[in-house]
Amino acid sequence: EVRRNFPELIYVHPGWSSQLPGWDHVLPPADDVQFLANLTRHSDLNINFGSTMSLDFAVNGKPVINSAFDVAAPPVFGMPAYEFCMQFDHYRPVEQTGGSRFARTADQLADFVNLYLAYPDTDREGRQRLVDLEVSGPLGSSTGRILEALQNIARSGAIARDARVQASQPATSRA
Protein backbone atom coordinates (compact mmCIF):
# COMPACT_ATOMS: atom_id res chain seq x y z
CA GLU A 1 0.00 0.00 0.00
CA VAL A 2 2.86 2.41 0.83
CA ARG A 3 4.51 1.72 -2.53
CA ARG A 4 1.22 2.26 -4.33
CA ASN A 5 0.52 5.56 -2.51
CA PHE A 6 4.10 6.84 -2.88
CA PRO A 7 5.41 5.73 -6.30
CA GLU A 8 8.44 8.03 -5.94
CA LEU A 9 9.85 5.68 -3.30
CA ILE A 10 12.38 3.19 -4.61
CA TYR A 11 11.96 -0.38 -3.47
CA VAL A 12 14.56 -3.04 -4.09
CA HIS A 13 13.78 -6.59 -3.03
CA PRO A 14 16.86 -8.14 -1.36
CA GLY A 15 18.40 -11.14 -3.10
CA TRP A 16 19.12 -12.98 0.14
CA SER A 17 19.12 -16.74 0.35
CA SER A 18 19.23 -19.38 3.04
CA GLN A 19 19.39 -23.13 3.19
CA LEU A 20 18.05 -23.10 6.77
CA PRO A 21 15.09 -21.33 8.40
CA GLY A 22 15.61 -18.17 10.45
CA TRP A 23 17.24 -14.78 9.95
CA ASP A 24 20.49 -15.94 11.51
CA HIS A 25 21.11 -18.17 8.47
CA VAL A 26 20.34 -15.62 5.75
CA LEU A 27 23.27 -14.62 3.55
CA PRO A 28 23.28 -11.78 1.05
CA PRO A 29 24.97 -12.35 -2.32
CA ALA A 30 27.97 -10.16 -3.23
CA ASP A 31 25.94 -7.76 -5.38
CA ASP A 32 23.50 -7.20 -2.51
CA VAL A 33 26.39 -6.40 -0.16
CA GLN A 34 27.69 -3.87 -2.70
CA PHE A 35 24.21 -2.38 -3.01
CA LEU A 36 23.87 -2.08 0.77
CA ALA A 37 27.32 -0.47 1.07
CA ASN A 38 26.35 2.15 -1.51
CA LEU A 39 22.99 2.63 0.17
CA THR A 40 24.73 3.51 3.46
CA ARG A 41 26.83 6.12 1.65
CA HIS A 42 24.13 7.80 -0.45
CA SER A 43 20.94 7.69 1.63
CA ASP A 44 19.81 10.63 3.71
CA LEU A 45 18.91 8.47 6.71
CA ASN A 46 18.10 4.93 7.76
CA ILE A 47 14.98 3.52 9.38
CA ASN A 48 15.23 -0.04 10.63
CA PHE A 49 14.12 -2.37 13.37
CA GLY A 50 16.99 -3.42 15.58
CA SER A 51 19.43 -4.11 12.76
CA THR A 52 23.19 -4.05 12.34
CA MET A 53 22.39 -1.54 9.59
CA SER A 54 22.28 1.03 12.41
CA LEU A 55 26.05 0.70 12.72
CA ASP A 56 26.59 0.57 8.95
CA PHE A 57 24.79 3.88 8.50
CA ALA A 58 26.46 5.44 11.57
CA VAL A 59 29.87 4.57 10.10
CA ASN A 60 28.91 6.73 7.13
CA GLY A 61 27.63 9.52 9.37
CA LYS A 62 24.00 8.99 8.39
CA PRO A 63 21.14 9.47 10.87
CA VAL A 64 19.46 6.30 12.11
CA ILE A 65 15.96 5.76 13.43
CA ASN A 66 14.86 2.49 14.96
CA SER A 67 11.18 1.78 14.56
CA ALA A 68 10.30 0.57 18.06
CA PHE A 69 6.53 0.67 18.16
CA ASP A 70 3.98 -2.06 17.71
CA VAL A 71 1.87 -2.30 14.59
CA ALA A 72 -0.13 -5.34 15.69
CA ALA A 73 -2.04 -6.40 18.78
CA PRO A 74 -0.92 -8.48 20.48
CA PRO A 75 2.69 -7.45 19.84
CA VAL A 76 4.48 -9.60 17.27
CA PHE A 77 7.24 -10.66 19.69
CA GLY A 78 4.94 -11.17 22.67
CA MET A 79 6.22 -7.94 24.23
CA PRO A 80 6.38 -4.31 23.14
CA ALA A 81 8.80 -3.79 20.23
CA TYR A 82 11.01 -1.42 22.22
CA GLU A 83 11.38 -3.95 25.05
CA PHE A 84 12.17 -6.64 22.49
CA CYS A 85 15.09 -4.57 21.11
CA MET A 86 16.38 -3.61 24.55
CA GLN A 87 16.49 -7.20 25.82
CA PHE A 88 19.62 -7.80 23.73
CA ASP A 89 22.88 -6.73 25.39
CA HIS A 90 24.51 -6.15 22.02
CA TYR A 91 21.80 -3.72 20.92
CA ARG A 92 21.36 -1.55 24.04
CA PRO A 93 24.49 0.53 23.24
CA VAL A 94 22.84 1.73 20.03
CA GLU A 95 20.47 3.80 22.12
CA GLN A 96 22.82 4.41 25.07
CA THR A 97 25.46 6.03 22.88
CA GLY A 98 22.89 8.16 21.06
CA GLY A 99 23.77 6.32 17.85
CA SER A 100 20.10 6.02 16.95
CA ARG A 101 16.78 7.46 17.95
CA PHE A 102 14.08 4.96 18.87
CA ALA A 103 10.65 5.96 17.60
CA ARG A 104 8.07 4.57 20.00
CA THR A 105 5.07 5.90 18.05
CA ALA A 106 4.26 6.55 14.40
CA ASP A 107 4.09 10.29 15.12
CA GLN A 108 7.53 10.18 16.72
CA LEU A 109 8.87 8.35 13.66
CA ALA A 110 7.55 11.13 11.41
CA ASP A 111 9.03 13.78 13.73
CA PHE A 112 12.46 12.10 13.69
CA VAL A 113 12.42 11.75 9.89
CA ASN A 114 11.58 15.42 9.49
CA LEU A 115 14.23 16.44 12.04
CA TYR A 116 17.00 14.45 10.34
CA LEU A 117 16.04 15.59 6.84
CA ALA A 118 16.14 19.22 7.96
CA TYR A 119 19.18 18.86 10.24
CA PRO A 120 21.21 15.77 9.26
CA ASP A 121 24.02 16.54 11.73
CA THR A 122 21.65 16.10 14.67
CA ASP A 123 23.03 13.33 16.93
CA ARG A 124 26.27 13.16 14.91
CA GLU A 125 28.29 12.83 18.15
CA GLY A 126 26.12 9.90 19.29
CA ARG A 127 26.64 8.10 15.99
CA GLN A 128 30.38 8.59 16.37
CA ARG A 129 30.27 7.21 19.94
CA LEU A 130 28.54 4.11 18.60
CA VAL A 131 31.16 3.68 15.89
CA ASP A 132 34.00 4.22 18.38
CA LEU A 133 32.48 1.61 20.70
CA GLU A 134 31.85 -1.03 18.05
CA VAL A 135 34.74 -0.58 15.61
CA SER A 136 38.06 -1.41 17.27
CA GLY A 137 40.43 -0.38 14.49
CA PRO A 138 40.67 2.13 11.69
CA LEU A 139 38.05 1.70 8.99
CA GLY A 140 39.40 0.38 5.71
CA SER A 141 42.18 -1.63 7.29
CA SER A 142 40.33 -4.74 8.43
CA THR A 143 41.79 -6.94 5.68
CA GLY A 144 45.31 -6.24 6.94
CA ARG A 145 44.30 -6.89 10.56
CA ILE A 146 42.61 -10.16 9.60
CA LEU A 147 45.68 -11.25 7.66
CA GLU A 148 47.95 -10.39 10.60
CA ALA A 149 45.71 -12.32 13.02
CA LEU A 150 45.71 -15.37 10.73
CA GLN A 151 49.50 -15.23 10.41
CA ASN A 152 49.82 -15.07 14.21
CA ILE A 153 47.50 -18.05 14.56
CA ALA A 154 49.47 -19.99 11.97
CA ARG A 155 52.77 -19.13 13.71
CA SER A 156 51.36 -20.15 17.09
CA GLY A 157 50.18 -23.43 15.61
CA ALA A 158 53.59 -24.08 14.06
CA ILE A 159 55.36 -23.30 17.35
CA ALA A 160 52.99 -25.58 19.27
CA ARG A 161 53.41 -28.34 16.67
CA ASP A 162 57.24 -28.05 16.84
CA ALA A 163 57.10 -28.22 20.64
CA ARG A 164 54.91 -31.35 20.50
CA VAL A 165 57.25 -32.99 18.00
CA GLN A 166 60.30 -32.13 20.10
CA ALA A 167 58.62 -33.36 23.29
CA SER A 168 57.73 -36.68 21.65
CA GLN A 169 61.33 -37.42 20.73
CA PRO A 170 63.59 -39.38 23.15
CA ALA A 171 65.82 -37.17 25.32
CA THR A 172 69.00 -38.45 23.66
CA SER A 173 67.85 -37.44 20.16
CA ARG A 174 67.06 -33.90 21.38
CA ALA A 175 70.63 -33.23 22.57
C-alpha positions in Angstrom: 0.0 0.0 0.0 2.9 2.4 0.8 4.5 1.7 -2.5 1.2 2.3 -4.3 0.5 5.6 -2.5 4.1 6.8 -2.9 5.4 5.7 -6.3 8.4 8.0 -5.9 9.8 5.7 -3.3 12.4 3.2 -4.6 12.0 -0.4 -3.5 14.6 -3.0 -4.1 13.8 -6.6 -3.0 16.9 -8.1 -1.4 18.4 -11.1 -3.1 19.1 -13.0 0.1 19.1 -16.7 0.4 19.2 -19.4 3.0 19.4 -23.1 3.2 18.0 -23.1 6.8 15.1 -21.3 8.4 15.6 -18.2 10.5 17.2 -14.8 9.9 20.5 -15.9 11.5 21.1 -18.2 8.5 20.3 -15.6 5.7 23.3 -14.6 3.6 23.3 -11.8 1.0 25.0 -12.3 -2.3 28.0 -10.2 -3.2 25.9 -7.8 -5.4 23.5 -7.2 -2.5 26.4 -6.4 -0.2 27.7 -3.9 -2.7 24.2 -2.4 -3.0 23.9 -2.1 0.8 27.3 -0.5 1.1 26.3 2.2 -1.5 23.0 2.6 0.2 24.7 3.5 3.5 26.8 6.1 1.6 24.1 7.8 -0.5 20.9 7.7 1.6 19.8 10.6 3.7 18.9 8.5 6.7 18.1 4.9 7.8 15.0 3.5 9.4 15.2 0.0 10.6 14.1 -2.4 13.4 17.0 -3.4 15.6 19.4 -4.1 12.8 23.2 -4.0 12.3 22.4 -1.5 9.6 22.3 1.0 12.4 26.1 0.7 12.7 26.6 0.6 9.0 24.8 3.9 8.5 26.5 5.4 11.6 29.9 4.6 10.1 28.9 6.7 7.1 27.6 9.5 9.4 24.0 9.0 8.4 21.1 9.5 10.9 19.5 6.3 12.1 16.0 5.8 13.4 14.9 2.5 15.0 11.2 1.8 14.6 10.3 0.6 18.1 6.5 0.7 18.2 4.0 -2.1 17.7 1.9 -2.3 14.6 -0.1 -5.3 15.7 -2.0 -6.4 18.8 -0.9 -8.5 20.5 2.7 -7.4 19.8 4.5 -9.6 17.3 7.2 -10.7 19.7 4.9 -11.2 22.7 6.2 -7.9 24.2 6.4 -4.3 23.1 8.8 -3.8 20.2 11.0 -1.4 22.2 11.4 -4.0 25.1 12.2 -6.6 22.5 15.1 -4.6 21.1 16.4 -3.6 24.5 16.5 -7.2 25.8 19.6 -7.8 23.7 22.9 -6.7 25.4 24.5 -6.2 22.0 21.8 -3.7 20.9 21.4 -1.5 24.0 24.5 0.5 23.2 22.8 1.7 20.0 20.5 3.8 22.1 22.8 4.4 25.1 25.5 6.0 22.9 22.9 8.2 21.1 23.8 6.3 17.8 20.1 6.0 17.0 16.8 7.5 18.0 14.1 5.0 18.9 10.6 6.0 17.6 8.1 4.6 20.0 5.1 5.9 18.0 4.3 6.5 14.4 4.1 10.3 15.1 7.5 10.2 16.7 8.9 8.4 13.7 7.6 11.1 11.4 9.0 13.8 13.7 12.5 12.1 13.7 12.4 11.7 9.9 11.6 15.4 9.5 14.2 16.4 12.0 17.0 14.4 10.3 16.0 15.6 6.8 16.1 19.2 8.0 19.2 18.9 10.2 21.2 15.8 9.3 24.0 16.5 11.7 21.6 16.1 14.7 23.0 13.3 16.9 26.3 13.2 14.9 28.3 12.8 18.1 26.1 9.9 19.3 26.6 8.1 16.0 30.4 8.6 16.4 30.3 7.2 19.9 28.5 4.1 18.6 31.2 3.7 15.9 34.0 4.2 18.4 32.5 1.6 20.7 31.8 -1.0 18.1 34.7 -0.6 15.6 38.1 -1.4 17.3 40.4 -0.4 14.5 40.7 2.1 11.7 38.1 1.7 9.0 39.4 0.4 5.7 42.2 -1.6 7.3 40.3 -4.7 8.4 41.8 -6.9 5.7 45.3 -6.2 6.9 44.3 -6.9 10.6 42.6 -10.2 9.6 45.7 -11.3 7.7 47.9 -10.4 10.6 45.7 -12.3 13.0 45.7 -15.4 10.7 49.5 -15.2 10.4 49.8 -15.1 14.2 47.5 -18.1 14.6 49.5 -20.0 12.0 52.8 -19.1 13.7 51.4 -20.2 17.1 50.2 -23.4 15.6 53.6 -24.1 14.1 55.4 -23.3 17.3 53.0 -25.6 19.3 53.4 -28.3 16.7 57.2 -28.0 16.8 57.1 -28.2 20.6 54.9 -31.4 20.5 57.2 -33.0 18.0 60.3 -32.1 20.1 58.6 -33.4 23.3 57.7 -36.7 21.6 61.3 -37.4 20.7 63.6 -39.4 23.2 65.8 -37.2 25.3 69.0 -38.5 23.7 67.9 -37.4 20.2 67.1 -33.9 21.4 70.6 -33.2 22.6 
